[in-house]
Each structure stands twice: as C-alpha cells, then as structure tokens.
C-alpha cells in the first residue's frame, strides 16, 4: 500500500496502524494468500529505506533498456 507524498501525519499514522492491524489478522492473511498475494509487511521507514536503496539500480536498468515513459 502506498499513499501520495505530502499526506498529513495524522492520516499517515492512521493508515499505517490500520494496515498493520489488518495484516496481523489470520483471516486477512488467509484471504491474501488465497488470492495469490505474498503477505509481507514493512514499517514505513523500512520500506522507504529499501526504495531509496533500490531506486538508483532500477533507474540504471530502465536507462540501459531504453525504456521511455509515454
């Protein structure tokens, strides 16, 4: 789940808690697995760190492949 940049902190906290709570329930995990989704929760800071770490490599890959946005 991602949200737009600039989201207010109270709304962000509410969404983070709601997502973590929902993903912690066995019923939600079972439904997601049944739908073919791998359940993986990363706290926002860890997700942001991973994106920032991987983004330069992805940009290089896109450039080398000659992929252009329309």
Backbone bond lengths (Angstrom), bond angles and torsions (degrees), N, CA, C in turn:
res aa  C-N    CA-C-N  psi(-1)  N-CA   C-N-CA  omega(-1)  CA-C   N-CA-C  phi
1 X - - - 1.443 - - 1.520 107.78 -
2 X 1.289 116.10 130.69 1.459 121.14 175.33 1.515 108.28 -127.08
3 X 1.315 115.45 159.42 1.464 121.09 179.62 1.524 107.81 -134.34
4 X 1.303 116.54 162.82 1.462 119.00 -179.15 1.526 112.54 -64.84
5 X 1.304 115.01 147.88 1.461 120.83 174.65 1.531 108.13 -61.05
6 X 1.304 116.25 146.13 1.458 120.20 177.73 1.519 114.16 87.47
7 X 1.309 116.97 7.40 1.457 120.84 177.86 1.530 108.91 -61.20
8 X 1.304 116.95 138.18 1.468 119.16 -179.09 1.529 109.94 -62.95
9 X 1.308 116.39 148.06 1.464 121.35 -176.83 1.535 112.72 -60.65
10 X 1.332 120.12 -41.58 1.474 118.49 177.70 1.533 112.43 -61.63
11 X 1.314 116.75 -41.52 1.473 119.94 178.89 1.524 109.66 -66.80
12 X 1.317 116.63 -42.10 1.471 121.16 179.28 1.526 110.38 -59.57
13 X 1.325 117.32 -47.96 1.473 121.51 179.42 1.524 111.12 -59.77
14 X 1.325 116.05 -42.35 1.470 120.36 179.46 1.525 110.87 -62.07
15 X 1.324 116.68 -45.09 1.471 120.46 179.80 1.524 111.77 -65.58
16 X 1.329 116.70 -42.66 1.471 120.69 179.49 1.523 110.14 -60.50
17 X 1.322 117.09 -46.32 1.471 120.61 -179.90 1.522 111.26 -65.18
18 X 1.318 117.43 -43.48 1.466 121.11 -179.63 1.526 110.85 -62.05
19 X 1.322 116.78 -42.49 1.466 120.04 179.73 1.524 110.65 -66.13
20 X 1.329 116.90 -47.02 1.462 120.17 179.62 1.531 110.76 -60.69
21 X 1.315 117.03 -43.77 1.464 120.94 179.50 1.527 111.33 -62.90
22 X 1.327 116.11 -44.15 1.471 119.94 -179.38 1.520 110.95 -65.06
23 X 1.324 116.69 -44.20 1.466 119.48 -178.15 1.522 112.70 -70.49
24 X 1.313 117.45 -17.26 1.461 121.00 178.91 1.526 112.45 -80.35
25 X 1.320 117.73 -12.04 1.466 119.59 -178.02 1.522 110.59 -84.22
26 X 1.325 116.89 134.98 1.459 120.19 178.27 1.534 112.73 -57.69
27 X 1.319 116.76 -35.78 1.468 119.55 -179.27 1.527 111.12 -63.66
28 X 1.327 116.85 -44.19 1.460 120.44 179.43 1.525 110.12 -65.62
29 X 1.326 116.91 -43.78 1.459 120.14 178.63 1.520 110.83 -59.73
30 X 1.325 116.90 -43.50 1.463 120.84 179.48 1.524 111.35 -63.88
31 X 1.317 117.06 -42.67 1.466 120.50 179.01 1.523 111.41 -62.61
32 X 1.319 116.60 -41.92 1.463 119.81 -179.85 1.523 111.34 -67.27
33 X 1.323 117.14 -43.14 1.463 120.85 177.59 1.522 109.79 -61.66
34 X 1.321 116.75 -42.47 1.459 121.46 178.35 1.531 111.50 -60.31
35 X 1.330 116.10 -32.58 1.466 121.32 179.12 1.526 111.62 -83.64
36 X 1.336 116.85 -0.89 1.454 120.30 178.32 1.515 114.38 87.10
37 X 1.319 116.29 18.96 1.464 121.07 -178.91 1.523 108.85 -102.03
38 X 1.314 116.55 131.62 1.457 120.64 175.01 1.526 108.07 -81.10
39 X 1.308 116.28 125.27 1.458 121.12 -177.42 1.524 108.81 -82.74
40 X 1.323 115.86 115.98 1.455 121.88 178.22 1.509 107.52 -144.68
41 X 1.304 115.92 119.34 1.460 119.92 178.83 1.515 108.80 -111.64
42 X 1.313 116.30 129.57 1.454 122.52 172.95 1.516 107.32 -121.63
43 X 1.315 117.44 131.72 1.460 118.52 173.79 1.534 108.93 -59.13
44 X 1.313 117.95 152.95 1.469 120.79 -175.94 1.525 114.74 -51.48
45 X 1.316 117.83 -41.22 1.472 119.86 -178.51 1.525 111.04 -64.34
46 X 1.323 117.77 -40.86 1.464 121.54 179.04 1.525 110.75 -67.67
47 X 1.319 117.07 -40.45 1.464 120.89 178.03 1.523 110.58 -63.21
48 X 1.324 116.36 -46.31 1.465 120.67 -179.88 1.523 110.83 -62.37
49 X 1.320 117.21 -40.42 1.463 121.32 178.26 1.530 110.54 -62.31
50 X 1.330 116.78 -44.05 1.471 120.65 -179.82 1.521 111.02 -64.76
51 X 1.322 117.12 -43.49 1.468 120.49 178.89 1.524 110.02 -61.47
52 X 1.332 116.91 -46.72 1.465 120.51 -180.00 1.522 112.00 -62.78
53 X 1.314 117.21 -33.39 1.463 121.93 179.14 1.533 111.21 -73.30
54 X 1.343 117.16 -39.45 1.460 121.34 -174.88 1.533 114.03 -88.24
55 X 1.306 117.79 -21.99 1.459 121.40 -174.82 1.528 113.94 -58.04
56 X 1.332 120.06 -44.99 1.468 118.27 179.02 1.538 112.90 -58.43
57 X 1.321 117.43 -40.01 1.464 120.52 178.61 1.529 110.95 -65.90
58 X 1.322 116.97 -39.35 1.465 120.63 179.15 1.530 110.60 -66.51
59 X 1.329 117.19 -39.68 1.462 120.60 177.77 1.525 110.43 -63.04
60 X 1.329 116.95 -42.09 1.457 121.17 178.06 1.525 110.55 -62.23
61 X 1.310 116.46 -43.87 1.460 121.22 179.55 1.528 111.16 -61.11
62 X 1.314 116.85 -45.16 1.464 121.75 179.41 1.528 110.26 -62.81
63 X 1.315 116.23 -42.26 1.466 120.29 179.83 1.525 110.77 -64.46
64 X 1.308 117.37 -46.55 1.476 121.66 179.74 1.519 111.86 -62.64
65 X 1.321 116.22 -34.95 1.468 120.90 -179.48 1.515 111.49 -79.58
66 X 1.331 116.90 -10.79 1.459 120.05 179.85 1.522 113.29 72.66
67 X 1.307 116.77 26.36 1.462 120.55 -178.68 1.528 108.74 -77.20
68 X 1.309 116.52 130.08 1.465 122.13 -179.25 1.522 109.24 -120.91
69 X 1.316 116.43 142.90 1.455 121.21 175.09 1.522 109.01 -81.02
70 X 1.305 116.01 139.86 1.468 120.44 177.58 1.499 110.53 -88.61
